[in-house]
């Protein structure tokens, strides 16, 4: 990253996510994935002097760049950046005296800037150190995984986090190659993956190493575990009519969000044959748009990353209001 922190980032589904948050000028909002502060600056710009923004990011370079961007926003609202994973959102908010918020936004995955920086090791399209850590102080890199884990464990990571059909084939190729020379560079790993793939797989439009790199990144950064933690606590920390908006980029994330929202809306576990509910589980509220929102053709033409994005939203509604509806 340059010394002036030129953090170029394109916020996906920008207008749609801010609209879905239904921002109140005096509200309290959390951006779980600060990144280049695209969404955060949009939220902050809609808040007045009574409003407040709390943003999370474990990437030090992102925090530095985002801080400069937020300082330039024309807003009297208070804002604060927390250098922690959003998996700790409930604990972190409690530590600063916050028990409930009006809205939560999470733009999942890796930012455009991180992908473009070869030295961060996220991209199979640029050569760089095989790192992939969003938090540079984290102990485990992608190189540690491919150089030290068993073929079975590597295959499980590729299968579970990348939905890679040829997981075992790729894992075996990785283990054979590391016996000769350890992996250190992204280009090196991408080439080994490409050579391990059957000819028919190489005809796919996407890069043959895309799923492998996705899987390793998710594993290194514990991304799905963080999302599960957020989904577990979100209904507790949203005020009445508070909304959570989540932008996902692959089926693993979207499945977790979709299933969580469905269970929040209809948590009853009683058999359908029961005439009345006896489990006692009450709905938290309702989904706002069941199929989610995807990018339009114009956005996709300007930002290819938005092609796989889907925005889902849920609004918490008090039990009393639901009863009176």
N, C-alpha and C positions, 0 to 999 in steps of 0.2 A: 504493500500500500504506500502511496506517495505521502510525503511529509505533510502535505496540506489536507490529507484525509479526503481525497476526491472520491468519495464512495458513491459510485453511480449505481442506482437501483431503480428498477421499474416495478411499481406496485401493481400487482395483478388485481383485476376486478375492483379498482379503486373506488369509483363512484358508487358501485353497487354495494360494496361492503359498508361504506359510510352511511348510505341510505338505510340499509338493513339495521344498522346499530340504533337508528332512531335517536340520534344524539340530542340531549337536552343541554342548553347552554350552561346550566349550573350543575351538570351531572359529574359523576366520578367514573372514569373509564380506564380500562387496563388494556394495553397492547402487549400481548404475550411474546410477540416476535418483532422487536423494534427494527432490526436490520438497518436499512438506510433511512428510516424514519418517514417513509412515504406515507403510510397509513397514519402514523402517529402525528405527523404535521397536519394532516387533514382533520383529524379529531381535534387537535389543539386549536386549530383555526376556527372551529365551530363552538368553542367554549368561551364563556365570559369570565369575569374576575372571580366568580363564585365556583367556577368549574375546576376540575383537577384531572390530570393525566398521569398514570403510573405505567412505565414501560419496562419490560424485561428483555435482557439479551446477555448471553454468556460470552459473546465475542467481543473482546476488548477493542478491536479496531472498529467494529460497528458502533459500539457505544461512543467512541470519540467522535466519529463522523456524524452520528445522529444528534449528539449534543449540540454541535455547531449548527446543524440544520434547524433544530427546534428553537434555538436561541434567535433565529432569524424570522420565526413565525410571528405575525402581528396578532398577538393575543395577550390578554392580561391574566390568563389562567395559570395556575400553579402546575408545574410538571416535575417529575422525578424519574430517574433511570435507576433500575435495580440490576446489579451485576450477578444475576442468578438464573438458573434454568427455570422456565415457567412451570416445571413439575412441582416446584416449591411455592407456587403462587399463594396458597392459603396461609401457610406459615409465614411467608415473607410479608404479606399484607397485614397479618395480625401483629407482626413485630413493629409495624409503624402505625398501629392503632386503627387499622381498617378492617371491618368485619363484613361489609357488604358494599357492592358496587352497582352502577347502573348499566354497565356494559363491558363485555370482554371480546376482544378480537384476537384471533390467532391465524397468521398466514404461515402455514407449515412448510417444512422442507428447507432447502438451501436457497440463499438469496442470489439474485443475478450477479451481484458483485463477487460473491464468494466463488461462484462457478467460473467467472472470468479471470480470477487470480490464479495463475498456474502454480504459484508457490504454496497455495493452500491444499492442492492435491485432490480437489473434488471432481475435476473434469477428465474424462477419458480422451477428450479431443485436444488437450494440451499437455505437454510433458512437464512434470513437476514432481516434487517429493511425494511419496505415497502416504499422505497424512490424513486428511479429511476431518480433523477435529474442528468443531465450531468453537470450543473452549480450548485455547492453546495450552492451558495448564493441565488438561486432562491427561491421564497416564497412558492411555492406549491409542495407538494410531492404526490405520488400515494396514500398514506394513507389519505391525506386530501380529495382527490376526493372520494374514496370509503366510507369514514366516514361521509362526509358532503353533497354530491350532492344527488339530488332526484333520484329515481329509473329510471325515464324517462331520465334524463340527463346522468346517467351512461350507460343506454342502448344505447343512441345515440352515446356516445363515443365508446362503444364496436362495434356498428354496422358500424359507419363511419370510424373508424381508424383500426379496427380489422377484418372487414367484418365477424363478428360473427353471425351465423344464430340463435343462441339461446341467443341473447343479452338481451332480456327482462326477460327471465327465469333466467339468471345469475344475472342480476341487482336486481330482486326481492329477490333472495337468499341472496345477499350481504346486502340488507337493513334489511331483517329479522334477519340476524346474528348480525349486528352491534347494533341492539336494545338491544341485550343481552350483547355483548362485542365488543368494538371497534377493528378494524383491526390495527395491528402494525407490523406483520411479513409476509414475502412473502409465507412461507410454509402454513400459516393459510389461506391466500387468495386462493392459488392454490388448497387447499383441498375443500374449499367451492365451487369453480368453478367446480371441478371434480364431486362433489356430485350433483350439479345442472344440469349436463348434462344428456341427455337421454342415455339409454344403447347403442343404435346404434352409438352414437357419440364417446363413449369410445373405440370403435373398430378401430378408426382411428389410423394411424401410429404416428401422432404427439401428443404431450402432450395436454390434454384437456384444459389447461390454457394458451396455447401458444398465441392464438389470443387475449385473455383478457390482458395478460401482454404487448403484442405489442401495443394494443390500448392505454393502460394507459401510457406507455412510450412516445408514440407519443404526447399524450395530454399534459403530464407534460412538455415536452421539446419543444412544438410548432413546431414539425419537418416539417410537411407539409407546414405550413405558411412560415418557413424559406426557404424551397425549392421553393415555389412560388415566394418569394422575389428575390431569386437568378435568377430564370428563367425570371423574369420581367426585370432585369437590365443587364443580361449577354451580350446580343448583343451590348449594348452601350459601354461596357468597354473592348471589345475584339478588338485588332488591326486587320487590314486586314490579312487574313490567320491565325488569331488566332483561337484556338480550345477550346471548353469546353467538358470535359469528365466527365460523371456522372455514378457512380456505384449504382444501386438500389438493394433492397433486398425483396421487395414485390410489389404487383400489384398496390397499391395506388401510390407509388413513381414513378414506371415505367410508369404508365398511364400519370401522369403529365409531365414527361420528354418527352415521345413519342409525346404527343399532342403539346407541346411547339415546339419541333424540326420540326414537320410537319408544324405548322403555320409559323415558321421562314422561311421555305423553300418555302412555298406557301401561303402567307398571303392574297391573293386576296379574297375579299368577294362578288364580283359581281356574279349575277346569271349565270349559265352555258350557258344560252341562249344568253347572251351578246356577240357580235362579238369581242369586245375589252374590256380591263380592263378600268374602269373609277373610281374605288375606290382610285387609286393612291398608294396603298400599295405595297412596293417593297420587294423582298426576301432579307434576310440577307446573305444567302449563301446556303450551302448544307450539308445534313447529310453524315457522313462517315460510310457506312455500315448500311443499313436500319433496319436490324433485331437485331442489337446489338451483343455483344460477350458474351458468357457464358463460365464458367469454363470447362476445359476438365476433363476426368475421373481421371487423375493423381492428379490434384489439389484437386478435390473433395475427393479423398481417403486420402489426407494429411490434408485437412481442410474442414470439413463438412459444415461450414458456407458458403462456396463458392457455394454450390449447388443451392442456390436461387439467386445468384448474376447475374446481367446483366449490361454490360457496353455499354453505348450509347455515340456517339461523333458527334459534329457539328462543321463545319468550317465556319467562317465568311469570305465572299468574297465581295470585293467592288462592287458597282453597275456598275462602269465602266468596270471592268473585266468580270462581268456577261454579260454585253451588247455585249462585244467583243467575247464571246465564241461562 
